[in-house]
Amino acid sequence: MSTRPDVVPDVTVAPVNYVLPAKAPLAAPRLAGDRAVVSPQRDLNAAFRRGSDVAKALGERFLAAAENHRVFLDELRQRIQALDGAIAEATRAQIKGALHGVLDILGWCDAAEGDVLANARLAATGAEPIDVAALCEEVAQQHTTSDRPIYVHGSTSVAWWGSAAALAETVRQALALVAERTQSAGARSLEVRETPAGVQIECAAAGAPGYGVESASVDRFRRAVGATGGAVLPGAQGAGSAALVIALPKRQDVAH
């Protein structure tokens, strides 16, 4: 397959798809005799384990929310009972102060209910609450070797909601792309960080950036990023470096 020396143009502006060429049509499946060559079978047990982890994470979130609601309602009940017992002798100012306290608690209940609804709506779409740093560590463990280690840095205080499978594939394709740009030389790294715009993953390699990246590699990466709804930005050293940043779409981020 021909190479594309201009796959990652050196630009000063950070366009969303700076590493991505125009989308090429998908190639027909390769044939071996009269049988199509297909990808290896997925590890179904791994999918079951992931489902259990997601159920546990969602259960912990909704359990914590329910416990918070119970605390707020207990506090609300106690204040109303205290107000009812003192209303005959309380001054107007004291009654107004007690009512303001009741309204404050109702405000907390509204905020807590808003968080529960946002989480429930995301879960109903099939989105998963994902610890991005932990997912990057899982992918790194699958692909690291003694001569080409993959280091993971950083963490987030919030979970990113989306597809774990789609995000894992995006990270794998990013690692493959930076390895191709550096002729598979040296270590690679994944740095996870939070920004006002959301969670980002910077993928970099120790080798010097080269050229000759296959357009098919970029196309695979483009499709993977598109499946997450994310965008691609230059790395910290600029668009001429081998690094790239996956900017995940901002959703309802909730603390771990």
N, C-alpha and C positions, 0 to 999 in steps of 0.2 A: 504494500500500500504506500502511496506517495506521502511525503512528509510535508508539513506546513510550518515554515520558519516564522510565520507571522501569527501563530496561534495566540500568543500573549503579547499584543502590541504594547510598546512602551509609551504610555500616555500619562499626562499629568492629572486629567480629570478622572474620577473613579466611576466609570459607568457601571451599571448593575451587572452586565454580562461581559466584563472586559476580557475574560479568557475564552469566550465562546464564539466560534465562527457561525456563519449561517447554517441553519439546520439542514443536514443532508438527509435524503430519503433513506429509510431503513433498508438494509440489504436483505435479500431473500435468504431463508435458512439454508445452510450448507447441507448437501446430501452425501450420504455414503451408500453407494448402490441405489436401492430404492427406499432407503430409510433415512428420515431426517435426523440430524445430529442434535440432540437436546442437551440442556444443562443437567448437571448432576441432581439427584433427588434431594430435596430439602430434609433437614433433620427435624422431623415432626415433633420429637420429644422436646427439642429446644423451644418450639413454638408453644407447646403445652406449659413448659416451665415459665415462659414469658407471660402467658396468660395468667398463671397463678400469681406472679409478682405484681402484675397490674391490678388484679382483684384485691390483693393485700393492700397496695398503695391507696386505691380508691376507698377501701373499707376504713383505713386509718384516717383518711381525710374526713369522711362523712361521720365517723364516730367522734372525732374531735369537735366537729361542728355541732353535732347533737349535744355533746356535753357542755359546750359553751352556751347553747340555747337554754339548757336546763339551769345553768348558773344564773343567767340573765333573768329567766322567769321566776326563779326562787327569790332573787333580789327584788324583782318587781312586786311579787306577792307580799313580801315582808314590808315593803314601803307603803303599799296600799293599806295593809292591815294596821300599820302604825298610824297612818293618816286617819283612818276610820276611827280609831280609838281616841285620837286627840282632837278631832274636828270640833267637838262641842266647846272646848276651852281654848283652842288655838286662835291666835290672832290672824287677821287677813294676810299679813305678811308671811307668817309661818306657814299658812296653808299654801300660799303661792310658791314659797320656796320648796315645800314638799312636792308640789305638783311639777315643778321644774325638774326635780330629781327623778320623778317618775318618767317624764318625757325624755330625759337623757338616757335612761335605760332602754326605752323604746327605740331610741335612735341607734343604740348599740345592737339591738335585736334586728333592726332593719339592715344595718351594715353586714351583720353575720348572715342574714338570709340572702343578701345579695351575693356574697361569696359562695354560698351553697348553690344557688341557682346558676351562677356562672360555671362552677365546676360541673354541675349536673348537665348543663347544656353541652359543654365540651365532651364529656364522657358519652353523651347520647349520640354524638357524631362519630364515635369510635376513636377519638383522640385519647392518648395515654399520657399521664403525668410522668415525665422522663427526667431523670438526673443525667444531664448531658455529659458531665465529666465521667460518671460511672460508665455510661454507654461507650464513651471514647476509650476508656480503659479496657473494656471488653473487646472492642475491635482491635485495639493495639495488641492485646495478648494473642489474638488469632493470627496476626501477621508479623509480629516481631521475630527476629532471628538474632543469633549471637553477633553476626557481622553487620546486620542492619537493624539495630534496635529502634524502637519507637517509644518516645518519652511523652508522657501526658502531664500537663501542668494546669493549674488553676481549678476553680470550682465556681459554683453559683449558689446563691441563697434561695433561688426559686426553681421550680420545676418548669420545663418547657412542655407544652401540650402538643402532641402530634403523633405520628406513626414511628415507633421505634425501628421497625424494619426499614422504612424509607430513610430515616436519619442514619442508621448503620450503613446502608448502601452508599449514601452520600459521603460519609467519612471514608469508606473503603476506596471509593473512586477518587476522592481528593488525595489520599495517600498514594494511589497508583499514579496519578497525574504528576505530582511533585517528584516522585521517584523517576518517572520518565524524563522529566525536564532536567534532572541532574544525573542521568545515565545510571540510575540505581546506586549511586555512590553515597556512602556515609549514612548517618542516623537521620531519622525523621522525627518530627515532634508535632503534638497537638496541644494547643493552648486554648482553654475555655475561659471566657470572661463575660461579665455582664456590662452592658452599656445602657444609656437611657433609651436606646432604640430596641433593646432586647438582648438575647444571648448570641454570642459569636464564637466561632471555632476557627482559629488560625492554624493552618497546616503548612509546615515548612520542612525543608531538608537542608542538611549540612553541606551538600555538594554545591559547586558553582552552577548557576543556571546555564543551560545550553539551549539548543534549538533542535528542530526536527521532531516535535511532538506529533504523533499521529492524530489526524482529525477525528478518527473513530474514538480515541481516548477522551477527547474533549466532548464529543457528542454524548458518550456514556455519562460523563460527569454532568453535562447540562441536563440530561434527562433525570438524573438522580436528584439534583438540586431542585428541579422543577417539581418533583414529587413531594418535597417538603414545603413548597411554597416560598422557599428562601431566595436569597440573592447572593451574588459573588462580588467581593471587593478585593482591592489589592492588599498585599501583606504590609507589615509595618515598614519594610524597606522600599516600598513602592512597587509599581506595576512591572518594573524590570527584573524583580527578584523572582526566585522560584516559589515563594510563599503565596498563599491565597487565603482569603477569609470567607467563611460561610456565615452569612448573616441570616439567622433564623427569624421568621416573621413574628412580630410582637403579638402575643395572645394574652389571655388572662393568666399572668404568672402568679403562682401561689407558693408561699414559703414551703420548704421541704418539711 
